[in-house]
Amino acid sequence: MRRYYEEKQGFKVDAEMKLGLEQDPFEEIPPPPAASVFLDQHVGPPGKPLVKEGDRVLTGQKISEGEEALALPVHSPITGRVTGFAKLRHPISGNQEQAVLIEAEGEEEWALMEQRPNIKSLSAQEIIERVREAGIVGLGGAAFPAHVKLSRGSDIDHLIINAKESDPNLACDVRLVLERPEELISGIEIMARALDVKEVTFATRTEEGELLQFEKLLKERGIKIAHIRPSYSVGSERLLARELLGREVPADQFPPDVGVVVHNVATCLATAEAVVKGKPLISRGITFYARETGGRNLWVRMGTPVEHILNYIGVSPESVDRVVLGSIMMGKGATDFRTPLLKCFAGLVALTPYEHSPFENPYPCIRCGFCDAICPVDIYPSLLLEALEKGKTEALDNLNFDSCIDCNLCSYVCPSSIRVNPKQRAG
C-alpha cells in the first residue's frame, strides 16, 4: 500500500496513518448499554416512529418508517426497552433532531426478515424492496438510499463497486475484502441482478496480487478488477466514472444519468446480508485512529455512543478534545462524546487538546493559487471563496459551484490555513 496519494501539480496527500491497517482484523465492539438512534440517517426525509416509550424492542426490529420516495426505515441496534425520545444535536446537520433512546435489557433476540439464499429466484423488484426494507444506505459516506440507485436498471449499463477507499484514515473497506470475500461477491451479484447489467468493475486502491483470493473469485465470476492509481480524489464516484469509463458527469447530474451506478463495497456486504440472511443494517465496519493507540478496525452498531467506543479501545474520554466522524478530510467534528455512530460513518479519529485544528488561526489569502491548481474538478475555489465572503451568491452558478465534490483538497493545501472548501463555507 502507498504512503502518499498523488494529486495534480505534484501535491500529495499523506496516508501514513492507515499504512498496513488493512491487515488488522475487525474487532466486534460489544453492544452499548444504551443506544441513541437518530431517525434521520440518510439523504431524504426521516421516517416516523413505530415505537413508543416503554416498548420492548428486538435487535433488528424496525423502529421507524416513512412513505416518501427517499424515506428509509431505521432499526433497533440492540435488544432492550425504549426509554423515550430526545432532540439531540445531529452530527451531520448540526441541528436538534429526533432520536429514539433504547436501554439494553435481557438476552439479545433478533427480528430478522425472511432469508432468501437462492438469489437466482429473486426478481429485481424483490431485491430492491428487500434492500429498502433493510434500511441500506450508501456506506461510503453519502448515505443515499441504496434501493433508489438499484431502481435505475433500464438506464444503466455498468456497475462499479467502489473499494478505492481514498480517505487517509480508512482501511475498513479493504479489510472487508480480505475477511468476507464470498459474501461480497454475493452482494455484487445481487446488485448486478437488480440492475440487469452485465458489465461490472471492482475498483480498488490495492495493487495486483494483494487480494489474491478475491481476485480469483472475481475472475471466476467474470467481474473485472481495476487497480486505481494512488489518488485521493479519484475515490469520488463522479471521478471514478471518468477514470474507469471516460464518462463525464455534468454538474447538474449524477453517475446514473450517464449509465453508471457506483456502490461502495460495504454497501455490497449489507445488501448480501439483507437479501440472503434477512439482516437489516444495524452495524458496520469502521477504522478507529488515535495517536496514542494507532489504528484499529472495529465492527460497531449504529447508535453506539463515541464514549463507548473510546472506553473499549482504552482511550480515556477525558484525554480527548474532539473526534472526527467519518473521513479525516471530509468528516464531521464532535466534542460531545455521547454522539452516536450513524450508518454513513466509516471512521473515527480521536484528537487530543495538543492536536489543533489547522484552521483555528487562518492568515489572509496570499493568492498563491494552490487551491485552484489542486482542484480535481477544475473549478476555482479561490474565486468561489471570494464570492461567498462578499455575498455574491449570484456568481456561484457562473463559477460552477455545483461541480464541487467536497473533497477538501483546497483547504488541505492552503498555506494560510484557510478553510477554503466552498461547500462547507456555504453550509
ROKESE-362178 format. One record per residue (C-alpha): residue number from 1; y, z, x. Coordinates in pm, 1 decimal, decimal comma. Layout:
REM residues N
R    i     north        up      east
R  NUM         Y         Z         X
...
This chain:
REM residues 427
R    i     north        up      east
R    1       0,0       0,0       0,0
R    2     353,0     -75,2     115,7
R    3     606,0     194,1     207,4
R    4     902,2     -23,5     110,2
R    5     969,7    -266,3    -172,6
R    6    1178,5    -565,5     -71,5
R    7    1471,6    -686,1    -279,1
R    8    1729,7    -961,3    -249,4
R    9    1957,8    -987,6      51,8
R   10    1729,6    -771,2     266,0
R   11    1770,2    -449,7      65,0
R   12    1467,3    -219,5      48,9
R   13    1352,7      48,1    -195,4
R   14    1177,5     344,5     -34,2
R   15     840,8     415,0    -198,1
R   16     714,6     666,2      57,6
R   17     691,0     946,7    -199,5
R   18     389,7     778,6    -362,5
R   19     226,8     642,5     -46,6
R   20    -151,5     693,4     -75,7
R   21    -126,4     871,5    -411,7
R   22    -343,5     611,9    -582,3
R   23    -634,7     783,8    -403,6
R   24    -555,0    1116,7    -573,7
R   25    -788,4    1170,9    -875,8
R   26    -643,2    1272,5   -1211,0
R   27    -643,3    1644,6   -1283,1
R   28    -655,4    1730,0   -1652,2
R   29    -399,3    1996,2   -1736,1
R   30    -525,9    2249,7   -1992,9
R   31    -365,8    2218,0   -2337,8
R   32     -45,5    2422,1   -2365,5
R   33     -44,2    2742,9   -2572,6
R   34     235,2    2585,4   -2777,8
R   35     348,6    2225,4   -2817,6
R   36     678,2    2077,3   -2933,6
R   37     608,5    1732,5   -3074,9
R   38     904,2    1502,8   -3138,1
R   39     865,6    1270,7   -3435,9
R   40    1074,0    1009,3   -3254,0
R   41     869,2     881,6   -2958,5
R   42     907,4     506,6   -2993,0
R   43    1153,6     224,3   -3044,9
R   44    1213,3     231,8   -3418,6
R   45    1272,0     488,7   -3692,3
R   46    1083,6     820,0   -3674,3
R   47     830,1     898,4   -3941,7
R   48     839,9    1178,4   -4197,1
R   49     635,7    1497,4   -4151,0
R   50     295,6    1511,6   -4318,5
R   51     253,1    1883,9   -4245,1
R   52     439,5    2199,7   -4335,7
R   53     486,5    2539,5   -4179,6
R   54     161,9    2738,4   -4183,8
R   55     -69,0    2435,0   -4191,3
R   56    -365,0    2430,1   -3956,0
R   57    -391,0    2102,7   -3763,9
R   58    -666,4    1947,3   -3555,5
R   59    -630,5    1765,3   -3227,0
R   60    -555,1    1402,5   -3309,1
R   61    -453,3    1474,6   -3668,1
R   62    -166,3    1264,2   -3798,3
R   63     139,8    1485,9   -3846,9
R   64     399,7    1221,1   -3931,9
R   65     409,4     871,3   -4076,6
R   66     666,4     606,3   -4166,0
R   67     671,4     292,8   -4377,8
R   68     923,3      77,6   -4186,1
R   69     803,1    -216,0   -3975,4
R   70     860,0     -37,4   -3643,9
R   71     764,2     310,0   -3764,3
R   72     465,8     476,9   -3596,7
R   73     264,1     789,2   -3672,6
R   74     260,0    1087,5   -3438,4
R   75     -49,7    1303,1   -3390,7
R   76    -108,5    1666,1   -3302,0
R   77    -195,6    1708,0   -2932,8
R   78    -365,7    2044,3   -2987,8
R   79    -568,4    2236,2   -3244,7
R   80    -358,0    2511,0   -3395,0
R   81    -107,3    2610,3   -3657,8
R   82     231,4    2463,0   -3744,5
R   83     482,1    2741,1   -3685,1
R   84     783,4    2545,3   -3803,5
R   85    1025,4    2264,0   -3731,3
R   86    1322,8    2263,0   -3497,0
R   87    1609,0    2041,8   -3391,5
R   88    1569,5    2011,0   -3014,3
R   89    1753,2    1806,5   -2753,3
R   90    1566,2    1479,6   -2724,8
R   91    1511,1    1393,9   -2355,9
R   92    1593,6    1025,1   -2409,2
R   93    1871,1    1012,8   -2667,6
R   94    2023,7    1348,0   -2574,8
R   95    2067,6    1416,2   -2946,5
R   96    1928,7    1702,4   -3151,0
R   97    1616,8    1558,8   -3315,7
R   98    1332,8    1696,9   -3522,7
R   99    1019,5    1830,6   -3357,4
R  100     706,3    1989,6   -3501,7
R  101     622,3    2324,3   -3339,0
R  102     249,8    2396,6   -3304,4
R  103      77,4    2702,6   -3157,4
R  104    -278,3    2670,0   -3029,5
R  105    -536,8    2857,1   -3233,3
R  106    -914,3    2879,4   -3209,7
R  107   -1159,5    2631,3   -3059,9
R  108   -1047,0    2272,1   -3022,8
R  109   -1150,0    2041,0   -3306,6
R  110   -1078,6    1668,9   -3316,5
R  111    -971,3    1447,1   -3604,6
R  112   -1098,0    1106,7   -3491,5
R  113   -1067,4     767,1   -3651,8
R  114   -1374,2     553,1   -3715,9
R  115   -1539,0     438,6   -3392,4
R  116   -1583,9      60,5   -3352,2
R  117   -1778,9      -2,9   -3030,1
R  118   -1860,8    -364,7   -3122,0
R  119   -1520,2    -523,4   -3067,8
R  120   -1652,1    -873,1   -3139,1
R  121   -1695,7    -772,1   -3502,8
R  122   -1325,3    -688,5   -3537,5
R  123   -1064,2    -924,8   -3676,6
R  124    -720,8    -949,4   -3518,3
R  125    -569,5    -767,5   -3816,0
R  126    -818,8    -482,0   -3789,2
R  127    -727,7    -435,3   -3422,9
R  128    -355,8    -442,3   -3497,1
R  129    -392,0    -187,0   -3776,0
R  130    -603,8      41,6   -3556,3
R  131    -350,5      26,3   -3271,9
R  132     -72,2     116,0   -3512,5
R  133    -272,6     395,4   -3673,8
R  134    -330,9     544,1   -3327,8
R  135      44,9     559,5   -3263,7
R  136      25,9     348,4   -2948,3
R  137     348,3     250,3   -2773,8
R  138     416,1      63,8   -2453,0
R  139     327,0     320,5   -2187,9
R  140     521,4     152,6   -1909,3
R  141     835,7     328,0   -2028,1
R  142     982,5     110,5   -2302,8
R  143     787,5     281,8   -2586,8
R  144     793,2     -33,0   -2802,3
R  145     524,5     -21,5   -3075,1
R  146     220,5    -193,0   -2925,0
R  147      92,9    -330,8   -3254,7
R  148     412,0    -532,5   -3303,5
R  149     356,2    -723,2   -2979,1
R  150      -6,2    -783,2   -3077,1
R  151     110,6    -929,6   -3409,7
R  152     269,4   -1233,0   -3236,9
R  153     -62,9   -1412,4   -3189,8
R  154      31,2   -1757,0   -3326,0
R  155     327,3   -1781,0   -3085,9
R  156     150,8   -1659,5   -2772,2
R  157     -48,4   -1848,7   -2510,0
R  158     -54,0   -1595,7   -2225,7
R  159    -121,0   -1222,1   -2196,1
R  160      -1,2   -1043,0   -1883,3
R  161    -131,9    -694,4   -1802,9
R  162     132,8    -516,6   -1600,8
R  163      -6,5    -289,7   -1330,1
R  164     280,2    -372,3   -1095,2
R  165     387,6      -5,1   -1102,1
R  166     704,9     -70,1    -906,4
R  167     861,7     272,5    -952,6
R  168     883,3     461,8    -620,9
R  169     732,4     779,8    -767,6
R  170     445,6     643,6    -978,7
R  171      82,3     589,7    -881,5
R  172     -94,4     670,0   -1209,4
R  173    -144,6     306,9   -1317,0
R  174    -336,8     205,9   -1006,2
R  175    -528,8     532,1   -1029,2
R  176    -634,4     435,3   -1383,2
R  177    -772,6     108,2   -1249,8
R  178    -975,8     291,2    -986,7
R  179   -1109,9     560,3   -1222,7
R  180   -1166,8     376,3   -1550,6
R  181   -1220,3       6,6   -1479,7
R  182   -1472,2     -66,0   -1758,1
R  183   -1252,0      87,6   -2027,9
R  184    -950,5    -106,4   -1904,2
R  185   -1143,9    -432,3   -1918,3
R  186   -1241,9    -343,6   -2275,7
R  187    -876,8    -280,8   -2363,5
R  188    -770,4    -613,4   -2212,7
R  189   -1036,1    -798,8   -2411,3
R  190    -933,6    -621,4   -2733,4
R  191    -570,6    -722,8   -2680,0
R  192    -668,5   -1082,9   -2599,3
R  193    -877,6   -1092,4   -2916,5
R  194    -588,4    -965,4   -3126,9
R  195    -356,1   -1231,3   -2980,6
R  196    -623,1   -1504,0   -2974,0
R  197    -527,2   -1603,9   -2619,8
R  198    -750,0   -1747,6   -2350,5
R  199    -507,7   -1711,1   -2059,6
R  200    -489,8   -1353,6   -1927,3
R  201    -342,0   -1242,8   -1594,8
R  202    -370,3    -896,0   -1445,4
R  203     -63,1    -831,9   -1226,1
R  204     -88,7    -561,0    -962,5
R  205     102,9    -424,9    -662,9
R  206    -221,9    -382,7    -469,5
R  207    -335,5    -624,4    -202,1
R  208    -653,2    -831,9    -223,4
R  209    -963,1    -619,7    -169,4
R  210    -807,0    -283,5    -259,1
R  211    -957,2    -286,5    -609,8
R  212   -1296,4    -434,5    -527,5
R  213   -1491,1    -310,9    -830,7
R  214   -1215,4    -401,6   -1073,7
R  215   -1154,3    -741,3    -913,4
R  216   -1524,4    -817,0    -955,3
R  217   -1513,0    -721,3   -1324,0
R  218   -1205,8    -939,0   -1379,9
R  219   -1376,7   -1235,7   -1218,8
R  220   -1688,1   -1186,2   -1431,9
R  221   -1475,5   -1188,8   -1749,2
R  222   -1263,8   -1487,5   -1648,3
R  223    -943,0   -1286,7   -1611,9
R  224    -701,7   -1390,6   -1339,1
R  225    -558,0   -1138,2   -1094,8
R  226    -216,8   -1175,8    -933,3
R  227    -122,8    -964,2    -633,0
R  228     254,5    -946,4    -672,3
R  229     488,9    -938,9    -374,8
R  230     621,3    -591,6    -291,0
R  231     935,9    -590,3    -505,1
R  232    1057,3    -309,5    -729,9
R  233    1249,7    -526,6    -976,0
R  234     962,2    -767,4   -1047,8
R  235     797,6    -487,0   -1247,4
R  236    1031,0    -574,7   -1536,1
R  237     843,0    -774,4   -1799,0
R  238    1116,2   -1038,4   -1808,2
R  239    1098,2   -1093,3   -1433,5
R  240     719,6   -1075,3   -1434,3
R  241     706,4   -1367,0   -1680,0
R  242     931,5   -1563,6   -1444,2
R  243     741,3   -1460,4   -1130,7
R  244     395,9   -1549,8   -1262,6
R  245     458,5   -1832,4   -1507,2
R  246     802,5   -1966,8   -1421,0
R  247     928,1   -1885,4   -1770,7
R  248    1287,2   -1768,0   -1807,7
R  249    1350,4   -1521,4   -2089,8
R  250    1701,7   -1568,0   -2234,8
R  251    1917,6   -1254,8   -2260,2
R  252    1901,6   -1252,0   -2640,3
R  253    1523,2   -1298,0   -2648,1
R  254    1204,4   -1128,2   -2529,3
R  255     889,7   -1248,5   -2347,9
R  256     701,5   -1322,1   -2676,0
R  257     978,8   -1571,2   -2758,3
R  258     863,3   -1780,3   -2460,3
R  259     493,4   -1743,6   -2539,3
R  260     411,4   -1438,9   -2328,4
R  261     307,9   -1085,7   -2419,8
R  262     325,7    -825,6   -2144,6
R  263     140,8    -496,4   -2187,0
R  264     119,5    -207,1   -1943,6
R  265    -222,9    -122,7   -1804,4
R  266    -209,7     230,2   -1950,9
R  267    -147,2      75,7   -2293,3
R  268    -474,3    -115,5   -2244,6
R  269    -662,6     209,2   -2194,5
R  270    -500,1     366,8   -2501,7
R  271    -597,8      58,2   -2702,0
R  272    -961,2      78,8   -2589,9
R  273    -977,4     449,8   -2670,9
R  274    -828,7     392,1   -3017,1
R  275   -1046,2      97,0   -3115,1
R  276   -1377,5     189,2   -2951,4
R  277   -1366,0     570,2   -2960,6
R  278   -1131,4     629,5   -3254,1
R  279    -892,2     842,4   -3044,0
R  280    -520,5     838,3   -3125,6
R  281    -265,2     850,8   -2846,1
R  282    -211,7    1220,4   -2764,5
R  283    -238,1    1225,8   -2384,3
R  284    -171,5    1010,0   -2081,4
R  285    -176,1     994,4   -1704,0
R  286     138,8    1081,1   -1511,8
R  287     232,8    1121,0   -1146,1
R  288     398,1    1450,9   -1051,4
R  289     607,6    1490,9    -738,4
R  290     787,9    1780,3    -574,2
R  291     892,6    1804,2    -211,5
R  292     708,7    2139,1    -187,1
R  293     373,2    2014,6    -314,4
R  294     383,5    1640,1    -261,6
R  295     244,5    1412,5    -532,2
R  296     -45,1    1455,9    -775,6
R  297    -186,9    1252,2   -1061,6
R  298    -221,2    1453,8   -1380,9
R  299    -363,0    1398,0   -1728,1
R  300    -126,7    1563,5   -1974,5
R  301     -95,5    1590,4   -2351,9
R  302     219,6    1483,2   -2530,4
R  303     426,4    1778,6   -2643,4
R  304     337,6    1977,6   -2330,2
R  305     648,8    2160,9   -2202,8
R  306     761,6    2084,1   -1848,0
R  307     730,7    2452,6   -1757,2
R  308     357,8    2445,6   -1845,7
R  309     308,5    2157,8   -1600,1
R  310     509,4    2332,7   -1327,9
R  311     309,6    2653,7   -1370,8
R  312     -18,5    2462,7   -1348,7
R  313      91,6    2293,6   -1026,7
R  314     202,2    2626,0    -881,7
R  315     572,5    2544,6    -869,1
R  316     789,3    2827,9    -996,0
R  317    1030,8    2700,1   -1263,5
R  318    1291,2    2935,5   -1111,4
R  319    1280,8    2731,2    -788,6
R  320    1350,7    2403,7    -971,4
R  321    1704,6    2294,6   -1051,5
R  322    1620,5    1994,3   -1269,6
R  323    1347,0    1740,9   -1334,0
R  324    1341,5    1365,8   -1379,0
R  325    1110,5    1246,0   -1655,7
R  326     963,3     900,1   -1601,3
R  327    1077,7     671,4   -1321,8
R  328    1286,1     826,2   -1044,4
R  329    1502,2     511,6   -1065,9
R  330    1541,8     487,6   -1443,0
R  331    1416,3     817,8   -1583,8
R  332    1591,0    1092,2   -1776,2
R  333    1702,8    1422,1   -1627,2
R  334    1639,7    1760,5   -1786,2
R  335    1738,0    2115,3   -1695,6
R  336    1565,4    2280,9   -1992,0
R  337    1202,7    2316,1   -1886,4
R  338    1090,3    2368,2   -2244,6
R  339    1144,2    1991,2   -2278,7
R  340     812,0    1834,4   -2384,8
R  341     637,5    1527,5   -2247,5
R  342     682,7    1212,0   -2456,6
R  343     447,6     914,7   -2481,8
R  344     668,8     695,2   -2263,7
R  345     697,1     927,6   -1960,4
R  346     470,0     823,0   -1672,8
R  347     621,9    1054,1   -1413,8
R  348     771,1    1394,8   -1349,2
R  349     979,4    1474,2   -1041,2
R  350    1085,9    1834,8    -978,0
R  351    1405,7    1877,3    -775,0
R  352    1538,8    2193,5    -610,5
R  353    1905,8    2300,1    -602,3
R  354    1919,2    2160,8    -247,3
R  355    1825,8    1810,4    -363,8
R  356    2159,8    1699,4    -500,6
R  357    2218,6    1405,3    -727,3
R  358    2357,1    1114,1    -520,7
R  359    2616,2    1056,9    -792,9
R  360    2772,9    1405,3    -800,5
R  361    3076,5    1318,6    -586,4
R  362    3146,6     945,0    -605,0
R  363    3413,1     774,5    -396,4
R  364    3630,9     485,3    -515,6
R  365    3471,1     140,2    -517,3
R  366    3525,4     -35,4    -182,7
R  367    3448,5    -384,7    -317,0
R  368    3153,9    -427,1     -79,4
R  369    2961,9    -641,0    -328,9
R  370    2625,9    -473,1    -260,5
R  371    2561,6    -417,2    -632,9
R  372    2626,8    -783,2    -711,1
R  373    2412,4    -902,1    -419,3
R  374    2104,2    -700,0    -515,0
R  375    2112,6    -758,5    -891,0
R  376    1775,6    -920,4    -976,3
R  377    1912,1   -1097,7   -1285,9
R  378    2220,1   -1236,2   -1108,7
R  379    2489,6   -1070,4   -1313,6
R  380    2789,8    -894,2   -1162,3
R  381    2760,3    -516,6   -1206,3
R  382    3096,4    -463,2   -1031,4
R  383    3276,3    -670,2   -1296,6
R  384    3083,9    -503,5   -1578,9
R  385    3175,3    -163,7   -1437,4
R  386    3542,5    -261,7   -1423,5
R  387    3536,3    -392,9   -1781,3
R  388    3372,6     -73,4   -1909,0
R  389    3617,5     150,6   -1723,1
R  390    3914,8     -41,9   -1863,4
R  391    3770,7     -51,0   -2215,2
R  392    3746,6    -430,7   -2218,9
R  393    3431,3    -437,7   -2428,9
R  394    3506,2    -791,5   -2548,6
R  395    3445,2    -910,5   -2190,7
R  396    3088,6    -778,0   -2178,1
R  397    2932,5   -1079,5   -2350,7
R  398    3100,2   -1319,6   -2109,1
R  399    2964,9   -1112,3   -1820,7
R  400    2607,6   -1125,4   -1960,3
R  401    2584,9    -752,6   -2027,0
R  402    2268,8    -803,2   -2235,4
R  403    2088,3    -953,8   -1934,9
R  404    2092,3    -615,5   -1756,3
R  405    1734,6    -483,8   -1722,4
R  406    1849,3    -125,7   -1649,4
R  407    1670,3    -121,9   -1313,0
R  408    1945,8      87,8   -1147,3
R  409    1932,8    -104,5    -819,0
R  410    2310,2    -145,9    -835,4
R  411    2353,4     231,4    -826,8
R  412    2080,4     272,8    -563,7
R  413    2264,3      62,9    -303,6
R  414    2621,1     175,7    -376,9
R  415    2774,0     326,7     -57,5
R  416    3037,1     503,4    -269,7
R  417    2770,0     689,8    -469,6
R  418    2891,1     540,1    -798,5
R  419    2656,7     529,4   -1096,4
R  420    2716,3     158,0   -1138,5
R  421    2440,2      78,1   -1390,8
R  422    2630,8     -80,4   -1680,2
R  423    2380,7      11,7   -1949,8
R  424    2378,3     377,4   -1850,0
R  425    2756,9     385,7   -1842,4
R  426    2780,8     214,7   -2182,3
R  427    2540,5     470,2   -2329,9
